[in-house]
Amino acid sequence: MPVFTLKKKKTGHGIVKSDEKAQHQGSGFAASASIHVEKEKTSHGIVRSEEKAQHQGAGFATMGSLQTEKELVTHGIIAPGTKIKEGPIDFTNDSQFEQIQKRLETKLDRNREQKARVWLEELLGEKFEEESFQDALKSGVRLCNALNKVYPQSVPKVATSGPVFVQRENIGNYVKACGRLGFNKSNLFETTDLYDGKNLTKVIENVFELAHFGSRKPGLPKIED
């Protein structure tokens, strides 16, 4: 015959305790169990709960306890034992630039670069003294002059000397003029592609497009392609 006893008590600081006890007896069976549950919410948002159970019977004996703790943080609730997956370590701007630069250099066609250089030298009637193609064009002056040779007055104002921002302005004015003239959008490079050498391939392809337009004009050199 089962007997149940239930007691509940509310303490002064908001803790509720409850005790339940049950005892069963019968043929070939004897068990006693007790469950104690206590929950407390602290002032900083941590909820603690503890449950303990003990069972005994014929050929069976276990004892276990379960304790959980949850904490409410500013961005949500973190479950006990939760592992936060970490992403890849951020690269610095310098390391990112170096990796991108290496990839671009592997795609850079030096043969096409040389052809573009030879065509510009012939069009402008001068031999470039600079060792690299980028250095020969990074002031923007030669590009603007080349465009004005093919399409006169496309860039009305070209600053032949000045600080860095003036050179970058020359490049920007050249690219804008190419856009107005209907150049392929894929060949409208950014100022940094040339001045900082971030994508010289686009610059070379832009010069090739300019050379193809120029080949339609009488008296202007043709590019070998």
C-alpha positions as CSV (number, residue, x, y, z in Angstrom):
1,M,0.0,0.0,0.0
2,P,1.6,3.3,-1.1
3,V,2.0,6.3,1.2
4,F,2.8,9.7,-0.3
5,T,4.0,12.7,1.6
6,L,4.4,16.2,0.0
7,K,5.9,19.1,1.7
8,K,6.5,22.6,0.2
9,K,8.1,25.5,1.9
10,K,8.8,29.0,0.7
11,T,11.8,30.7,2.2
12,G,12.3,34.4,2.8
13,H,14.6,34.9,-0.1
14,G,12.5,33.3,-2.9
15,I,13.7,29.7,-2.7
16,V,11.0,27.1,-3.0
17,K,11.8,23.7,-1.5
18,S,9.8,20.6,-2.0
19,D,10.3,17.1,-0.7
20,E,8.4,14.1,-2.0
21,K,8.8,10.7,-0.5
22,A,7.2,7.4,-1.6
23,Q,7.5,3.9,-0.3
24,H,6.2,0.8,-2.0
25,Q,6.2,-2.6,-0.6
26,G,5.0,-5.8,-2.3
27,S,5.9,-9.3,-3.1
28,G,9.5,-9.4,-4.4
29,F,9.7,-5.7,-4.5
30,A,11.0,-3.1,-2.2
31,A,12.0,0.5,-3.1
32,S,12.3,3.8,-1.5
33,A,13.0,7.1,-3.3
34,S,13.4,10.6,-2.4
35,I,13.7,13.6,-4.8
36,H,15.0,17.0,-3.7
37,V,14.7,20.0,-6.0
38,E,16.0,23.4,-5.3
39,K,16.1,26.4,-7.7
40,E,17.5,29.8,-7.0
41,K,17.7,32.9,-9.2
42,T,20.5,35.1,-8.1
43,S,20.7,38.9,-8.5
44,H,23.1,38.6,-11.5
45,G,20.8,36.4,-13.6
46,I,22.3,33.0,-12.9
47,V,19.9,30.2,-12.3
48,R,21.1,27.2,-10.4
49,S,19.2,24.0,-10.0
50,E,20.2,20.8,-8.3
51,E,18.5,17.5,-8.5
52,K,19.5,14.4,-6.6
53,A,17.8,10.9,-6.7
54,Q,18.5,7.7,-4.9
55,H,16.9,4.4,-5.8
56,Q,17.3,1.1,-4.1
57,G,15.6,-2.1,-4.9
58,A,16.1,-5.9,-5.3
59,G,19.3,-6.4,-7.3
60,F,19.4,-2.7,-8.2
61,A,21.1,0.2,-6.6
62,T,21.9,3.6,-8.3
63,M,22.8,7.0,-7.0
64,G,23.1,10.0,-9.2
65,S,23.1,13.8,-9.1
66,L,22.5,16.4,-11.8
67,Q,23.7,20.0,-11.5
68,T,23.2,22.6,-14.1
69,E,24.1,26.2,-14.3
70,K,23.0,28.7,-16.9
71,E,24.1,32.3,-17.2
72,L,22.3,35.1,-19.0
73,V,24.8,37.3,-20.8
74,T,24.3,40.5,-22.8
75,H,23.9,38.7,-26.1
76,G,21.8,35.7,-25.0
77,I,21.9,32.5,-23.0
78,I,24.9,30.2,-23.2
79,A,24.1,26.6,-22.5
80,P,26.4,24.6,-20.2
81,G,29.3,23.0,-22.1
82,T,28.5,24.9,-25.3
83,K,31.5,25.2,-27.6
84,I,31.8,28.2,-29.8
85,K,33.2,27.4,-33.2
86,E,36.1,29.7,-34.0
87,G,36.7,30.9,-37.5
88,P,39.9,31.4,-39.3
89,I,42.4,33.9,-37.9
90,D,42.0,37.3,-39.6
91,F,44.9,38.3,-41.9
92,T,46.5,41.7,-41.6
93,N,46.0,44.1,-44.5
94,D,49.6,43.6,-45.5
95,S,49.4,39.8,-45.6
96,Q,46.1,40.0,-47.6
97,F,47.7,42.3,-50.1
98,E,50.7,40.1,-50.5
99,Q,48.6,37.0,-51.2
100,I,46.4,38.9,-53.7
101,Q,49.5,40.3,-55.3
102,K,51.0,36.9,-55.8
103,R,47.9,35.6,-57.4
104,L,47.7,38.5,-59.7
105,E,51.3,38.2,-60.7
106,T,50.8,34.6,-61.7
107,K,48.0,35.7,-64.0
108,L,50.0,38.6,-65.4
109,D,51.0,38.0,-69.1
110,R,54.4,39.6,-69.4
111,N,54.3,39.1,-73.2
112,R,51.1,41.2,-73.5
113,E,52.6,43.7,-71.1
114,Q,55.6,44.1,-73.4
115,K,53.4,44.5,-76.5
116,A,51.3,47.2,-74.7
117,R,54.5,49.0,-73.8
118,V,55.9,48.9,-77.3
119,W,52.7,50.2,-78.7
120,L,52.5,53.2,-76.3
121,E,56.1,54.1,-77.0
122,E,55.5,54.1,-80.7
123,L,52.2,56.1,-80.3
124,L,53.8,58.7,-78.1
125,G,57.1,58.7,-79.9
126,E,59.3,58.2,-76.9
127,K,61.2,55.3,-75.2
128,F,60.2,54.7,-71.6
129,E,63.2,54.8,-69.3
130,E,61.4,53.2,-66.4
131,E,62.2,49.6,-65.8
132,S,58.6,48.5,-65.0
133,F,55.5,49.1,-67.0
134,Q,53.7,50.3,-63.9
135,D,56.3,52.9,-63.1
136,A,56.1,54.2,-66.7
137,L,52.4,54.8,-66.4
138,K,51.6,55.5,-62.7
139,S,51.7,59.3,-63.1
140,G,48.8,59.0,-65.5
141,V,50.4,61.4,-67.9
142,R,51.3,59.0,-70.7
143,L,47.9,57.3,-70.5
144,C,46.1,60.6,-70.8
145,N,48.3,61.7,-73.7
146,A,47.8,58.3,-75.5
147,L,44.0,58.7,-75.2
148,N,44.2,62.2,-76.5
149,K,46.2,60.9,-79.5
150,V,43.4,58.5,-80.3
151,Y,40.5,60.7,-79.3
152,P,41.6,64.3,-79.2
153,Q,40.7,66.4,-76.1
154,S,39.3,63.4,-74.3
155,V,41.2,64.5,-71.2
156,P,41.4,68.3,-71.5
157,K,43.6,68.9,-68.4
158,V,46.6,66.8,-67.8
159,A,48.9,67.6,-64.9
160,T,52.5,66.9,-66.0
161,S,53.9,67.2,-62.5
162,G,52.8,67.3,-58.9
163,P,52.4,65.3,-55.7
164,V,50.8,61.9,-55.4
165,F,47.2,63.1,-55.4
166,V,47.7,64.9,-58.7
167,Q,49.1,61.7,-60.3
168,R,46.1,59.7,-59.0
169,E,43.8,62.4,-60.4
170,N,45.3,62.0,-63.8
171,I,44.6,58.2,-63.7
172,G,41.1,58.8,-62.5
173,N,40.4,61.4,-65.3
174,Y,41.8,58.9,-67.8
175,V,39.5,56.1,-66.6
176,K,36.4,58.3,-66.6
177,A,37.1,59.4,-70.2
178,C,37.4,55.8,-71.2
179,G,34.0,55.1,-69.7
180,R,32.5,58.0,-71.6
181,L,34.0,56.7,-74.8
182,G,32.3,53.3,-74.4
183,F,35.3,51.2,-73.3
184,N,34.4,47.7,-72.1
185,K,33.5,48.0,-68.4
186,S,35.7,45.1,-67.5
187,N,38.7,47.2,-68.7
188,L,37.8,50.3,-66.6
189,F,40.3,49.7,-63.8
190,E,40.5,51.4,-60.5
191,T,43.2,54.0,-59.7
192,T,44.8,51.7,-57.2
193,D,45.1,48.9,-59.8
194,L,47.7,51.0,-61.6
195,Y,49.2,53.3,-58.9
196,D,49.5,50.7,-56.2
197,G,50.0,47.8,-58.7
198,K,47.0,45.9,-57.4
199,N,45.8,44.7,-60.8
200,L,48.1,45.5,-63.7
201,T,46.3,42.9,-65.9
202,K,43.3,45.1,-66.2
203,V,45.5,48.1,-67.1
204,I,47.2,46.1,-69.8
205,E,43.8,44.9,-71.2
206,N,42.7,48.6,-71.2
207,V,45.7,49.6,-73.2
208,F,45.0,46.8,-75.7
209,E,41.4,48.1,-76.1
210,L,42.7,51.6,-76.7
211,A,45.2,50.3,-79.2
212,H,42.4,48.5,-81.1
213,F,40.4,51.7,-81.3
214,G,43.6,53.5,-82.4
215,S,44.2,51.0,-85.2
216,R,41.1,52.3,-86.9
217,K,42.6,55.8,-87.2
218,P,44.9,56.5,-90.1
219,G,48.5,57.1,-89.2
220,L,48.4,55.5,-85.8
221,P,50.4,52.3,-85.0
222,K,48.8,48.9,-84.7
223,I,49.4,46.6,-81.8
224,E,50.6,43.1,-82.3
225,D,48.0,40.7,-80.8
